[in-house]
Amino acid sequence: MTARRDELAAFLRAARERVRPEDVGLPALGRRRTPGLRRQEVAELAAVSIDWYVRLEQGRVGTPGSAVLDGIAAALLLSPAERVHLHLIARGEAPPQPHVPAPLSGSLRALLNGMPLLPAYVMDFRFDILACNAAASALFGPEFGHGRLSNTARMLFLEPEARETNLDWAAFSREMVGNLRVNQARHPDDPHLAELIAELRAASAEFAAWWDDQHVHERSRGTKRFRHATAGTLTVAYDMLAALDGSDQRLFVLTLADEPSERALRTLVTAHATALANAV
């Protein structure tokens, strides 16, 4: 135990010293007695108290939870091999295998594509977009669901355009933070979810503040306003429908709240379909 405690302390110190503040989105203010991150900064990035983190470095916290260790691994930008090593020296066992989302069922995909005039997409508990229909692509653009636009939480907090186009950004984003806290409780050992939360805490002051106030919210329906570059302001109602097959997937459907919005969306969908047909 003593040897493992000493190894943990040495490993965490070395990992801290090689991460620069700017690597994790923090300002490099003032002179530092040692290179890399301070303990306080690691604690904030990993969403733990500074006292607890200091005790962890000293090997005085018993057996830490795997989700907490994954938050620290994300804060310290550890590689997959280093993450496993951290678990082994801190817990005495390898981390649990990450949750592998169930593949999108054929019936759910058919339902998605069977709504040609209603923008809809399927997400998992990490808010990763698993699939979207043509109406969603028409409304949000062809990149929606791919690359930097493949996770709706990242989009809301890290993409400036999302803040500008969502006219009810603050209320909608705060709901998402509360929903992420619910999902974390359901999947406490999922490393990708822990990495997402650590990333958003480091990159967004609003996310960090709302996360720290312990707000819990299971979003299922509501109304929001959306500003589109060509269609103008659209008022939409949204419903999040849970799949009952144990996959923890959600079907997110938008319906238009007024006739002008419905006409504008119909125009967008028609133009999108025409563009696709001409591209073939």
C-alpha positions in Angstrom: 0.0 0.0 0.0 2.8 2.4 0.9 4.6 1.7 -2.4 1.3 2.2 -4.4 0.6 5.5 -2.5 4.0 6.8 -3.3 3.6 5.8 -7.0 0.2 7.6 -7.2 1.7 10.8 -5.7 4.6 10.8 -8.1 2.4 10.0 -11.1 -0.1 12.7 -10.4 2.6 15.3 -9.8 4.4 14.4 -13.0 1.1 14.6 -14.9 0.3 18.0 -13.5 3.7 19.4 -14.3 3.5 18.6 -18.0 0.1 20.2 -18.6 0.2 23.9 -19.3 -2.7 26.1 -18.2 -3.3 27.1 -21.8 -3.6 23.4 -22.8 -6.8 23.2 -20.8 -8.2 26.7 -21.5 -6.9 28.4 -18.4 -5.1 31.7 -18.3 -1.4 31.5 -17.4 -1.4 34.3 -14.8 1.4 35.1 -12.5 4.7 33.3 -11.8 4.6 29.6 -10.9 7.0 28.0 -8.5 6.7 24.7 -10.4 5.7 24.1 -14.1 2.3 22.9 -15.1 -1.1 23.0 -13.3 -1.6 23.9 -9.7 -3.6 21.4 -7.5 -6.4 23.9 -7.3 -6.7 24.0 -11.0 -6.8 20.2 -11.4 -9.5 20.0 -8.7 -11.6 22.6 -10.4 -11.3 20.9 -13.8 -12.1 17.5 -12.3 -15.1 18.9 -10.3 -13.6 17.8 -6.9 -12.6 19.8 -3.8 -9.0 20.9 -3.4 -8.8 19.2 0.0 -9.9 15.9 -1.5 -7.5 16.2 -4.4 -4.6 16.9 -2.1 -5.5 13.9 0.0 -5.7 11.8 -3.2 -2.1 12.9 -4.1 -1.1 11.8 -0.6 -2.9 8.5 -0.9 -5.3 9.3 2.0 -8.8 8.9 0.4 -9.4 5.2 0.5 -10.6 3.8 -2.8 -11.7 6.6 -5.1 -14.6 6.1 -7.5 -13.8 5.3 -11.1 -15.9 8.2 -12.4 -13.9 10.7 -10.3 -10.6 9.2 -11.5 -11.8 9.6 -15.1 -12.6 13.3 -14.4 -9.0 13.7 -13.1 -7.7 11.8 -16.2 -9.6 14.2 -18.4 -8.3 17.2 -16.5 -4.7 16.0 -16.8 -5.1 15.1 -20.5 -4.0 11.5 -19.8 -3.7 9.1 -22.7 -5.8 5.9 -22.6 -2.8 3.9 -21.3 -2.2 6.5 -18.6 -5.9 6.5 -17.6 -5.7 2.7 -17.0 -2.5 3.1 -15.0 -4.1 5.8 -12.8 -7.0 3.4 -12.0 -4.5 0.6 -11.2 -2.4 2.5 -8.8 -5.4 4.4 -7.2 -8.0 1.6 -7.1 -6.0 -1.6 -7.6 -8.0 -2.5 -10.6 -8.5 -1.5 -14.2 -11.3 0.9 -15.1 -14.6 -0.5 -16.2 -15.2 -0.9 -19.9 -16.9 2.1 -21.4 -20.6 1.8 -22.2 -21.1 0.9 -25.9 -24.4 2.5 -27.1 -26.8 0.0 -28.6 -27.1 0.4 -32.4 -30.0 2.4 -33.7 -32.9 -0.1 -34.3 -34.4 -0.4 -37.7 -37.8 0.6 -36.4 -36.5 3.8 -34.7 -34.6 4.7 -37.9 -37.8 4.1 -39.9 -39.7 6.4 -37.5 -37.1 9.0 -37.9 -37.1 9.0 -41.7 -40.9 8.7 -41.7 -41.3 12.3 -40.5 -40.3 14.3 -43.6 -41.6 17.6 -42.3 -40.5 17.3 -38.7 -36.9 17.8 -37.8 -35.9 14.9 -35.6 -32.7 13.2 -34.3 -31.7 10.4 -32.0 -29.2 11.0 -29.1 -27.6 8.8 -26.4 -27.2 9.8 -22.8 -24.0 11.7 -23.6 -26.0 13.9 -26.1 -24.1 12.4 -29.0 -26.2 12.5 -32.1 -26.6 9.0 -33.5 -28.8 9.8 -36.5 -30.9 12.6 -37.9 -33.5 13.0 -40.6 -33.5 15.1 -43.7 -35.7 17.8 -42.1 -33.1 18.2 -39.3 -30.4 18.6 -41.9 -32.5 21.2 -43.7 -33.0 23.2 -40.5 -29.6 22.9 -38.9 -27.4 22.4 -41.9 -25.7 19.4 -43.6 -22.9 19.3 -40.9 -25.4 18.7 -38.1 -24.6 15.3 -36.4 -21.0 15.2 -37.7 -17.6 16.3 -36.5 -17.8 19.3 -34.1 -21.6 19.3 -34.4 -22.0 15.7 -33.3 -22.8 16.4 -29.7 -25.6 18.9 -28.7 -24.0 19.8 -25.4 -20.8 20.8 -27.0 -22.7 22.7 -29.7 -24.6 24.7 -27.1 -21.7 25.7 -25.0 -18.7 25.7 -27.3 -20.1 26.9 -30.7 -20.7 30.7 -30.8 -23.2 30.3 -33.6 -25.4 28.1 -31.3 -25.6 30.9 -28.7 -26.6 33.4 -31.4 -29.2 31.3 -33.1 -30.9 29.9 -30.0 -32.8 32.9 -28.7 -33.6 31.2 -25.4 -30.0 29.9 -25.0 -29.6 30.4 -21.3 -32.8 28.6 -20.3 -32.3 25.8 -22.7 -28.6 25.3 -21.9 -29.3 25.3 -18.1 -31.9 22.5 -18.7 -29.2 20.6 -20.5 -26.8 20.9 -17.6 -29.4 19.5 -15.3 -30.1 16.7 -17.7 -26.4 15.8 -17.9 -26.3 15.6 -14.1 -29.2 13.1 -14.2 -27.4 11.1 -16.9 -24.2 11.1 -14.9 -26.0 9.5 -11.9 -27.3 6.8 -14.3 -23.9 6.2 -15.8 -21.4 7.1 -13.1 -18.6 4.9 -14.6 -18.8 6.1 -18.2 -15.5 7.7 -19.1 -16.7 9.6 -22.1 -19.5 11.3 -20.2 -16.9 12.2 -17.5 -14.6 13.7 -20.1 -17.5 15.7 -21.7 -18.4 17.2 -18.3 -14.8 18.0 -17.5 -14.3 19.6 -20.9 -17.4 21.8 -20.6 -16.5 22.8 -17.0 -13.1 24.0 -18.2 -14.3 25.7 -21.4 -17.6 27.4 -20.3 -18.0 29.6 -17.2 -21.8 29.3 -17.5 -21.6 25.5 -17.6 -19.3 25.5 -14.6 -21.6 27.7 -12.5 -24.7 25.8 -13.4 -23.0 22.5 -12.7 -21.8 23.7 -9.3 -25.3 24.7 -8.2 -26.3 21.0 -8.3 -29.3 21.7 -10.5 -31.1 18.6 -11.6 -33.6 18.6 -14.5 -34.9 15.9 -16.7 -35.9 17.7 -19.8 -38.7 16.1 -21.9 -40.6 18.9 -23.6 -40.7 22.6 -24.0 -40.7 25.6 -26.5 -37.9 27.6 -27.8 -37.1 30.2 -30.5 -34.6 29.6 -33.2 -33.1 32.2 -35.5 -32.3 30.8 -39.0 -30.1 32.6 -41.5 -32.7 32.5 -44.3 -36.0 31.5 -42.7 -35.9 34.1 -39.9 -37.2 33.5 -36.4 -38.9 30.1 -35.9 -40.8 29.1 -32.8 -40.7 25.4 -32.2 -41.9 23.0 -29.6 -39.7 20.1 -28.7 -40.4 16.6 -27.3 -37.8 14.1 -26.1 -39.1 10.5 -26.3 -37.3 7.7 -24.5 -36.7 4.4 -26.2 -38.0 1.5 -24.0 -35.5 -1.1 -25.1 -32.9 -0.3 -22.4 -30.6 1.5 -24.8 -31.0 4.9 -23.0 -31.5 6.6 -26.4 -33.8 9.6 -26.9 -35.8 10.6 -30.0 -35.8 14.5 -30.1 -38.6 15.9 -32.3 -39.3 19.5 -33.2 -42.8 20.7 -34.2 -43.6 24.1 -35.4 -45.6 26.3 -32.9 -47.2 28.7 -35.4 -48.2 28.8 -39.1 -45.4 31.2 -40.3 -42.8 28.9 -38.8 -44.4 25.9 -40.4 -44.3 27.6 -43.8 -40.7 28.6 -43.4 -39.7 25.1 -42.5 -41.6 23.6 -45.4 -39.6 25.9 -47.7 -36.3 24.9 -46.1 -37.2 21.2 -46.4 -38.2 21.5 -50.1 -35.1 23.4 -51.0 -32.9 20.8 -49.2 -34.6 17.9 -51.0 -34.2 19.7 -54.3 -30.5 20.4 -53.7 -30.0 16.7 -52.8 -31.8 15.6 -56.0 -29.7 17.9 -58.2 -26.5 16.6 -56.6 -27.2 13.0 -57.6 
